[in-house]
């Protein structure tokens, strides 16, 4: 209903407020759903992205594993053999099974939906990458993104 009667500017403000509220929740590092704070699990997730890069042709030039979520920049390639939706499904399934084994638990591990954002210009892509890299700093986990162990950046894939 809001979308039908609101101006584009109002919708942009609403979307920004909603995004900031979600980010504040995700940046909480002491909640019950912070399984990714475990080094073995965070390392497994980071390694899984590298495998997807090699196996299916999708590139993840900028990636950070946070205690409760993951941020990644994805670039499609002409040689991509599987849709991004399926690739992320593979990643979520594999890492959920591995993480649940390590945690001695069963059940859902990842949210069913992904939050995505399109970039259409190199400048916007750079802003997104900077946002991803600085996420551990913004969450108060480290002083510099260079200090966060669960982060990967590759200029070759941008």
KEMARLUM-111850 format. One line per field, with one value per residue (C-alpha): residue number from 1; x, y, z; residue in one letter. Coordinates in steps of 0.5 Angstrom, whole numbers, plus 500, padded with zeros to 3 digits. Layout:
N
pos	[NUM, ...]
px	[X, ...]
py	[Y, ...]
pz	[Z, ...]
code	[a, ...]
//
This chain:
158
pos	[1, 2, 3, 4, 5, 6, 7, 8, 9, 10, 11, 12, 13, 14, 15, 16, 17, 18, 19, 20, 21, 22, 23, 24, 25, 26, 27, 28, 29, 30, 31, 32, 33, 34, 35, 36, 37, 38, 39, 40, 41, 42, 43, 44, 45, 46, 47, 48, 49, 50, 51, 52, 53, 54, 55, 56, 57, 58, 59, 60, 61, 62, 63, 64, 65, 66, 67, 68, 69, 70, 71, 72, 73, 74, 75, 76, 77, 78, 79, 80, 81, 82, 83, 84, 85, 86, 87, 88, 89, 90, 91, 92, 93, 94, 95, 96, 97, 98, 99, 100, 101, 102, 103, 104, 105, 106, 107, 108, 109, 110, 111, 112, 113, 114, 115, 116, 117, 118, 119, 120, 121, 122, 123, 124, 125, 126, 127, 128, 129, 130, 131, 132, 133, 134, 135, 136, 137, 138, 139, 140, 141, 142, 143, 144, 145, 146, 147, 148, 149, 150, 151, 152, 153, 154, 155, 156, 157, 158]
px	[500, 506, 509, 502, 501, 508, 513, 520, 523, 519, 520, 528, 528, 523, 528, 534, 531, 529, 536, 539, 534, 536, 544, 543, 540, 545, 551, 549, 555, 552, 546, 544, 544, 552, 554, 559, 563, 566, 573, 572, 565, 567, 573, 569, 564, 570, 573, 566, 566, 573, 570, 564, 568, 573, 567, 561, 564, 561, 566, 566, 571, 569, 567, 566, 564, 561, 558, 551, 551, 555, 556, 559, 560, 558, 560, 557, 562, 560, 563, 558, 555, 549, 545, 547, 540, 542, 550, 548, 543, 549, 553, 548, 546, 554, 556, 549, 551, 558, 556, 551, 556, 561, 555, 552, 545, 540, 535, 536, 542, 541, 536, 531, 532, 538, 538, 541, 543, 544, 550, 551, 557, 564, 563, 557, 561, 567, 562, 559, 566, 568, 562, 563, 570, 569, 563, 567, 570, 563, 560, 566, 570, 576, 579, 582, 578, 585, 585, 579, 581, 574, 575, 577, 578, 581, 582, 582, 575, 572]
py	[500, 505, 504, 505, 512, 515, 519, 516, 520, 518, 511, 512, 515, 509, 504, 507, 507, 500, 498, 502, 498, 492, 493, 495, 488, 485, 488, 486, 481, 478, 475, 467, 467, 469, 462, 465, 468, 461, 461, 454, 456, 463, 460, 454, 460, 464, 458, 456, 462, 461, 454, 457, 462, 456, 451, 456, 462, 467, 472, 475, 480, 483, 479, 479, 474, 477, 474, 473, 474, 475, 481, 480, 483, 479, 480, 475, 472, 470, 463, 462, 456, 456, 462, 466, 464, 456, 458, 461, 456, 451, 455, 456, 448, 446, 451, 450, 442, 443, 449, 445, 439, 443, 446, 439, 442, 441, 446, 452, 456, 461, 466, 463, 470, 474, 482, 484, 491, 492, 496, 499, 504, 503, 508, 505, 498, 501, 504, 498, 494, 500, 499, 491, 492, 497, 493, 489, 496, 499, 494, 495, 489, 491, 498, 497, 492, 489, 486, 482, 475, 473, 478, 477, 482, 481, 487, 482, 480, 487]
pz	[500, 502, 495, 491, 494, 496, 492, 490, 495, 500, 498, 498, 505, 508, 504, 507, 514, 514, 511, 517, 522, 519, 519, 527, 528, 524, 527, 534, 536, 542, 540, 540, 532, 532, 529, 524, 530, 531, 527, 524, 521, 519, 515, 512, 509, 507, 503, 500, 496, 493, 491, 488, 484, 481, 480, 477, 474, 479, 482, 489, 489, 496, 502, 509, 514, 520, 527, 524, 517, 510, 506, 499, 492, 486, 479, 474, 468, 461, 463, 469, 469, 474, 476, 482, 486, 485, 487, 493, 495, 494, 498, 504, 504, 504, 509, 514, 514, 516, 521, 524, 525, 528, 533, 534, 532, 527, 523, 519, 519, 514, 512, 506, 503, 501, 501, 494, 491, 484, 482, 475, 475, 477, 482, 486, 486, 489, 494, 496, 496, 501, 505, 505, 508, 513, 516, 522, 523, 523, 528, 533, 532, 529, 528, 521, 516, 515, 522, 521, 519, 515, 510, 502, 497, 490, 485, 480, 480, 480]
code	[x, x, x, x, x, x, x, x, x, x, x, x, x, x, x, x, x, x, x, x, x, x, x, x, x, x, x, x, x, x, x, x, x, x, x, x, x, x, x, x, x, x, x, x, x, x, x, x, x, x, x, x, x, x, x, x, x, x, x, x, x, x, x, x, x, x, x, x, x, x, x, x, x, x, x, x, x, x, x, x, x, x, x, x, x, x, x, x, x, x, x, x, x, x, x, x, x, x, x, x, x, x, x, x, x, x, x, x, x, x, x, x, x, x, x, x, x, x, x, x, x, x, x, x, x, x, x, x, x, x, x, x, x, x, x, x, x, x, x, x, x, x, x, x, x, x, x, x, x, x, x, x, x, x, x, x, x, x]
//
